[in-house]
Amino acid sequence: MTSPNASSDLLGGSRLALLGALVNSLLACVKILTGILGNSYALIADGMESTLDIFSSFLVWAGLRVASLPPDDTHPYGHGKAETLAAIGVALLLLATALILAIKSVREILTPHHAPEPFTLGVLLLVIAIKEYLFRRVLHKSSEIGSRAMASDAWHHRADAITSLGAFIGISIALIGGPGYECADDYAALLACGVIAMNGIRVLGPALNEAMDTAPDPEIERSIRAVANAIEGVEGIEKCRVRKMGLEFYVDIHVLVDGDLPVRAGHSIAHAVKDGVRSEVRAIADVLVHVEPADHGTATGE
């Protein structure tokens, strides 16, 4: 069952993603128009990358909105995986952006053209400042609520800032170097593509692991075991499995108790374990407790 705090976090994150989409829309128009007027393909390419950022931000927004929906008959564990799927989608968009811009940059390098106009540098400085601000704000929020999709969106903002920085350096070289250096901004755009691809790979791996129910940070399991072991009547932990669903975790734990206890007493211990874990460990949505007789297993875990 999705907790009120998780729903609030998801909605807050979706609002920030929507803000990012609106900012990206404005920046994309400004960069493409400035690139056309200022004769800078690096800036035009940067604007195209911002256009893809619009889709990535909307993808994150949609993923977080769906993930905030409560469990239903067809989704008894909630809709948290929508957040993970959004992260994968954004990572793939980053990789696609890098490939498309790399191809276009090479094409521009092979095509003679005029040097960019100096006024394009001022636009790029403004873009870099805005995108770096969005990166820091979104990354902070993603760390705060544990959202993989928002983290990927944050790195998309950083990738945009990097491509803008690359364009700034390239245009500066073209203007300072004069004739023969006209394509410096295209080489800068090509270099930025490698950085974008690295960011895509950086966010894709963890998102795929989450989709495959890879075990989360071991510290979470250690905390759960410590809380459960401290419950009166628990003689040990046989198994403890944790998986992440959106911003929350679901726990399966086998606790060892005195085998001669009445069923009702074992049931009370199980409830105490569940309540204790949910109250002490952050972002635990539900805990399924299996009660085992102490002579059935060991406290070493699996």
C-alpha positions as CSV (number, residue, x, y, z in Angstrom):
1,M,0.0,0.0,0.0
2,T,1.5,3.4,-1.0
3,S,2.0,5.6,2.0
4,P,0.8,9.2,2.1
5,N,4.4,10.5,2.3
6,A,5.4,8.5,-0.8
7,S,2.4,9.9,-2.8
8,S,3.3,13.4,-1.7
9,D,6.9,12.9,-2.8
10,L,5.8,11.5,-6.1
11,L,3.4,14.4,-6.8
12,G,6.1,16.9,-5.7
13,G,8.6,15.3,-8.1
14,S,6.1,15.3,-11.0
15,R,5.5,19.0,-10.5
16,L,9.3,19.6,-10.7
17,A,9.5,17.5,-13.9
18,L,6.7,19.5,-15.4
19,L,8.6,22.7,-14.6
20,G,11.6,21.2,-16.3
21,A,9.6,20.5,-19.4
22,L,8.3,24.1,-19.6
23,V,11.8,25.5,-19.1
24,N,13.2,23.1,-21.8
25,S,10.5,24.2,-24.2
26,L,11.6,27.9,-23.8
27,L,15.3,27.1,-24.0
28,A,14.9,24.9,-27.1
29,C,13.2,27.8,-29.0
30,V,15.8,30.3,-27.9
31,K,18.8,28.1,-28.8
32,I,17.5,27.0,-32.2
33,L,16.6,30.5,-33.2
34,T,19.9,31.9,-31.9
35,G,21.8,29.2,-33.7
36,I,20.1,29.9,-37.0
37,L,20.7,33.7,-36.7
38,G,24.2,33.3,-35.3
39,N,25.4,30.6,-37.7
40,S,26.2,28.1,-35.1
41,Y,25.4,24.4,-35.7
42,A,26.5,23.5,-32.2
43,L,23.8,25.8,-30.8
44,I,21.2,24.4,-33.2
45,A,22.2,20.9,-32.1
46,D,22.0,22.0,-28.5
47,G,18.5,23.2,-29.1
48,M,17.6,19.9,-30.6
49,E,18.9,18.2,-27.5
50,S,16.7,20.5,-25.4
51,T,13.8,19.5,-27.5
52,L,14.4,15.9,-26.5
53,D,14.7,17.1,-23.0
54,I,11.1,18.2,-23.2
55,F,10.0,14.6,-23.9
56,S,12.2,13.2,-21.2
57,S,10.8,15.6,-18.6
58,F,7.2,14.8,-19.7
59,L,8.1,11.1,-19.5
60,V,9.4,11.5,-15.9
61,W,6.3,13.5,-15.1
62,A,4.0,10.8,-16.5
63,G,6.0,8.1,-14.7
64,L,5.7,9.8,-11.4
65,R,2.0,10.5,-11.8
66,V,1.3,6.8,-12.6
67,A,3.6,5.6,-9.8
68,S,1.6,7.7,-7.3
69,L,-1.6,5.8,-8.0
70,P,-2.8,3.5,-5.2
71,P,-2.8,-0.3,-5.5
72,D,-5.8,-1.8,-7.3
73,D,-7.1,-5.3,-8.2
74,T,-4.7,-5.6,-11.2
75,H,-1.7,-3.9,-9.4
76,P,-1.8,-5.2,-5.8
77,Y,1.8,-3.9,-5.2
78,G,0.9,-0.4,-6.6
79,H,2.2,1.3,-9.7
80,G,5.7,2.1,-8.5
81,K,7.5,0.4,-11.5
82,A,6.2,3.2,-13.7
83,E,8.8,5.4,-12.1
84,T,11.5,2.8,-13.0
85,L,10.3,2.5,-16.6
86,A,10.4,6.3,-17.0
87,A,14.0,6.3,-15.8
88,I,14.9,3.7,-18.5
89,G,13.1,5.7,-21.1
90,V,15.0,8.9,-20.2
91,A,18.3,7.0,-20.3
92,L,17.5,5.6,-23.8
93,L,16.6,9.2,-24.9
94,L,20.1,10.3,-23.7
95,L,21.8,7.6,-25.7
96,A,19.7,8.4,-28.8
97,T,20.4,12.1,-28.5
98,A,24.2,11.4,-28.3
99,L,24.0,9.3,-31.5
100,I,21.9,11.7,-33.5
101,L,24.0,14.7,-32.5
102,A,27.2,12.9,-33.2
103,I,26.1,12.0,-36.8
104,K,25.0,15.6,-37.4
105,S,28.2,17.0,-35.9
106,V,30.4,14.9,-38.3
107,R,28.3,16.0,-41.2
108,E,28.8,19.7,-40.3
109,I,32.5,19.2,-39.8
110,L,32.7,17.9,-43.4
111,T,30.6,20.9,-44.7
112,P,32.4,24.3,-45.0
113,H,30.5,27.1,-43.3
114,H,31.0,30.6,-41.8
115,A,32.1,31.2,-38.2
116,P,29.4,31.7,-35.5
117,E,28.4,35.2,-34.4
118,P,29.8,36.5,-31.1
119,F,26.3,37.2,-29.5
120,T,25.7,33.4,-29.4
121,L,28.1,33.2,-26.4
122,G,25.9,35.3,-24.2
123,V,22.9,33.1,-24.9
124,L,25.0,30.0,-24.1
125,L,26.1,31.4,-20.7
126,L,22.5,32.0,-19.7
127,V,21.5,28.5,-20.8
128,I,24.4,26.9,-18.9
129,A,23.4,28.8,-15.7
130,I,19.7,27.7,-16.0
131,K,20.4,24.1,-16.8
132,E,23.0,23.7,-14.0
133,Y,20.5,25.2,-11.6
134,L,17.8,22.7,-12.8
135,F,20.4,19.8,-12.5
136,R,21.2,20.6,-8.9
137,R,17.6,21.2,-7.9
138,V,16.2,18.0,-9.5
139,L,19.2,15.9,-8.3
140,H,18.6,17.1,-4.7
141,K,14.9,16.2,-5.0
142,S,15.7,12.8,-6.5
143,S,18.1,12.0,-3.6
144,E,15.5,13.3,-1.1
145,I,12.7,11.0,-2.3
146,G,14.8,8.2,-3.8
147,S,13.5,8.6,-7.4
148,R,15.6,6.9,-10.1
149,A,13.5,8.6,-12.8
150,M,14.2,12.1,-11.4
151,A,17.9,11.3,-11.1
152,S,18.0,10.4,-14.8
153,D,16.1,13.6,-15.6
154,A,18.7,15.6,-13.5
155,W,21.5,14.1,-15.5
156,H,19.7,15.0,-18.7
157,H,19.8,18.6,-17.5
158,R,23.5,18.3,-16.7
159,A,24.0,16.8,-20.2
160,D,22.3,19.8,-21.7
161,A,24.6,22.1,-19.7
162,I,27.6,20.2,-20.9
163,T,26.6,20.5,-24.6
164,S,26.0,24.2,-24.1
165,L,29.5,24.5,-22.4
166,G,31.0,22.6,-25.3
167,A,29.3,24.9,-27.8
168,F,30.6,27.9,-25.8
169,I,34.2,26.7,-25.9
170,G,33.9,25.7,-29.6
171,I,32.4,29.1,-30.7
172,S,35.1,30.9,-28.6
173,I,37.8,29.0,-30.4
174,A,36.2,29.7,-33.8
175,L,36.0,33.4,-33.1
176,I,39.5,33.7,-31.6
177,G,41.2,31.5,-34.2
178,G,39.6,33.1,-37.2
179,P,39.7,31.6,-40.7
180,G,40.3,27.9,-40.6
181,Y,38.7,27.4,-37.2
182,E,35.0,27.8,-38.3
183,C,34.2,24.2,-37.5
184,A,35.6,24.3,-33.9
185,D,32.1,24.5,-32.5
186,D,31.2,21.3,-34.4
187,Y,34.1,19.5,-32.9
188,A,32.9,20.7,-29.5
189,A,29.4,19.4,-30.2
190,L,31.0,16.0,-31.1
191,L,32.9,15.9,-27.9
192,A,29.8,16.7,-25.9
193,C,28.0,13.7,-27.5
194,G,30.5,11.4,-25.7
195,V,29.6,13.0,-22.4
196,I,25.9,12.7,-23.1
197,A,26.3,9.0,-23.9
198,M,28.3,8.4,-20.7
199,N,25.5,10.0,-18.7
200,G,22.9,7.8,-20.5
201,I,24.9,4.7,-19.5
202,R,25.3,6.0,-16.0
203,V,21.5,6.2,-15.4
204,L,20.5,3.2,-17.5
205,G,22.4,0.5,-15.5
206,P,20.8,1.3,-12.1
207,A,17.3,1.7,-13.6
208,L,17.6,-1.8,-15.3
209,N,18.8,-3.3,-12.0
210,E,15.8,-1.8,-10.3
211,A,13.4,-3.2,-13.0
212,M,15.0,-6.6,-12.4
213,D,14.3,-6.4,-8.7
214,T,18.0,-6.3,-7.9
215,A,18.6,-6.1,-4.1
216,P,18.9,-2.5,-2.9
217,D,21.6,-1.0,-0.7
218,P,22.7,-3.7,1.8
219,E,22.4,-1.2,4.6
220,I,18.6,-1.3,4.2
221,E,18.5,-5.0,4.9
222,R,20.9,-4.7,7.8
223,S,18.6,-2.1,9.3
224,I,15.6,-4.3,8.9
225,R,17.4,-7.3,10.4
226,A,18.5,-5.2,13.4
227,V,15.0,-3.9,14.1
228,A,13.4,-7.4,13.7
229,N,16.0,-9.0,16.0
230,A,15.3,-6.5,18.7
231,I,11.6,-7.4,18.9
232,E,10.8,-9.4,22.0
233,G,10.2,-13.1,21.2
234,V,12.4,-13.1,18.0
235,E,15.3,-15.6,18.3
236,G,16.8,-14.9,14.9
237,I,16.3,-14.1,11.3
238,E,16.2,-16.9,8.7
239,K,15.7,-14.9,5.5
240,C,15.2,-11.3,4.6
241,R,14.5,-10.1,1.1
242,V,13.9,-6.5,0.0
243,R,12.8,-5.1,-3.3
244,K,12.1,-1.6,-4.5
245,M,8.8,-0.5,-6.1
246,G,8.9,3.1,-7.1
247,L,10.0,5.1,-4.1
248,E,9.1,2.4,-1.6
249,F,10.4,-1.0,-0.5
250,Y,8.6,-4.3,0.1
251,V,10.1,-6.8,2.6
252,D,9.7,-10.6,3.0
253,I,11.3,-11.7,6.3
254,H,11.3,-15.1,8.0
255,V,11.7,-14.7,11.8
256,L,12.6,-17.6,14.2
257,V,10.6,-17.9,17.4
258,D,10.1,-20.6,20.1
259,G,8.5,-23.5,18.3
260,D,6.3,-24.3,21.3
261,L,4.6,-20.9,21.3
262,P,0.8,-20.8,20.6
263,V,-0.2,-19.6,17.2
264,R,-1.7,-16.4,18.6
265,A,1.6,-15.6,20.3
266,G,3.5,-16.1,17.1
267,H,1.0,-14.0,15.2
268,S,1.5,-11.1,17.8
269,I,5.3,-11.3,17.3
270,A,4.9,-11.1,13.5
271,H,2.8,-8.0,13.9
272,A,5.3,-6.5,16.2
273,V,8.1,-7.1,13.7
274,K,6.0,-5.6,10.9
275,D,5.1,-2.5,12.9
276,G,8.6,-2.1,14.2
277,V,10.2,-2.3,10.7
278,R,7.7,0.1,9.1
279,S,8.2,2.6,11.9
280,E,12.0,2.5,12.1
281,V,13.1,2.0,8.5
282,R,12.3,4.8,6.0
283,A,10.2,4.1,2.9
284,I,9.0,0.6,3.8
285,A,5.6,0.2,2.2
286,D,4.8,-3.3,3.5
287,V,6.4,-6.2,5.4
288,L,5.4,-9.8,4.9
289,V,6.5,-11.8,8.0
290,H,6.8,-15.6,8.0
291,V,7.1,-17.2,11.5
292,E,9.3,-20.2,11.7
293,P,10.2,-22.4,14.7
294,A,13.7,-21.7,16.0
295,D,14.8,-25.3,15.4
296,H,13.7,-25.1,11.8
297,G,16.4,-22.7,10.6
298,T,19.4,-20.6,11.7
299,A,19.9,-16.9,12.5
300,T,22.6,-16.6,9.9
301,G,20.2,-15.7,7.0
302,E,20.5,-16.6,3.4
